[in-house]
């Protein structure tokens, strides 16, 4: 995977980003414990605490790219209220997802869309 540093801000953002294909990767101060986020607009946020060019940064980007590709092919969708995985909606509230009747932390490795991204 080749990452290149962008030479201009994306959509008015003033911080640095890298980009991989159609994905713009933006360094951002994310919530405590969150290393990366895939967004519906094709951007990926990586927590600014992760050193640029590090193996950890590449790992986070690779993980979030799986989510991006799943969103593009219609397997995965996010709204503020729900996560949709392969046509089934799961309620989302206060950083948790109600998966099969159990409230689980977002990013929990046992959620099927997270398993796929972790195994990539």
N, C-alpha and C positions, 0 to 999 in steps of 0.2 A: 504494500500500500504506500503510495506516495502522498505526502502532505506538503502543501505549499503555503507560505505565509501570504495573506492578502495584503495588498498595498493601499487599500482604501476601506473606510468603514462600511458596514452593511446596514442599510435602512437607517442611517443616522447614528448608528452606534459609534462610539469614539474609541473603543478598545480594539486590541488586535484580534485577528481570527486567522484560522487556517482553513483551507478547503480541500475537500476530497470529492471529485466529481461534481455533482449538483448540490452537495451539502456544504453549508457554511458552518464552521465550528468556531464558536465564540466563547472566549474566556469570560466568566461571570461569577460573582459572589453568589453561590447557591445556598439553600438552606443547610443547616447543620446535618452532616451525614450523607448529603446528596453529592455524588461525584459528577453526574452527567444527566442531561435531559434531552430527549428527542422531542422536537416541536412540530406541530402540524404544518408550519410554513417551510419545512425542509431545513431548518437550522438545528444545530446541536449545541447545547451549552455544556461547557466543561468547567468545573469549579476552578477558580483562579488560584487555589492553593496547590493545584497539581502542576509541577514544573513542566514548562513547555519543552516538547521534544523527548520527554521521558517515556519509559516503557509503560508507566501507569497511564499517561495521557493517551497513548496509542491504544491501550486496552479499553479505556473508557470510550474512546471514539468508535472503536470496532463494535463494542456492545451496543452503543446508541445507533450505529448504522444498521444493525439488524432490526431494531425497532422502526427506523425510518423505512426500510424496505418492506417490512410487514404492513406499515401504514399505506405505503404506495400500492401494494397488491391487494389491499382491502381486508387483510387478516386482522389488523389491529387498528383501533380508533380510540381517541381520547377526547373527552369533554370534561368540563369541571365536575359534572355530576356522574359520569359513567366511564367505564372502560369497556370497549367491545372487542371480543376475541372470537374470531371465526363465526360471526353472526350472533353471538350471545352477549347480552349486556350484563355488566356487573356494576352495582352501585359503588360510587367513589365519594368519600367524605372524610374530611380532617386527616388526610394523609393515609387513609386506609381504603381497602377494596373489599367488598363483601363477595367472596368467592365461595360458592357452594355453601352458603349459610354461615360462613366464618369470616369475621373481619380480620384482614391481614394487612400488614404494613405494605405500602407501595414499594416495589422493588424486591419483595420477598422472593427468594430463589425458587420456591415451590410453585409460584404462579406459572402457568404454561408459557406465556409470552416471555417471562423472565428466564425460564429454563432454556428456551431456545436461544436467547441472546447470550446466556452464560456458556452454553455449549459451543458457540460459534468459534 
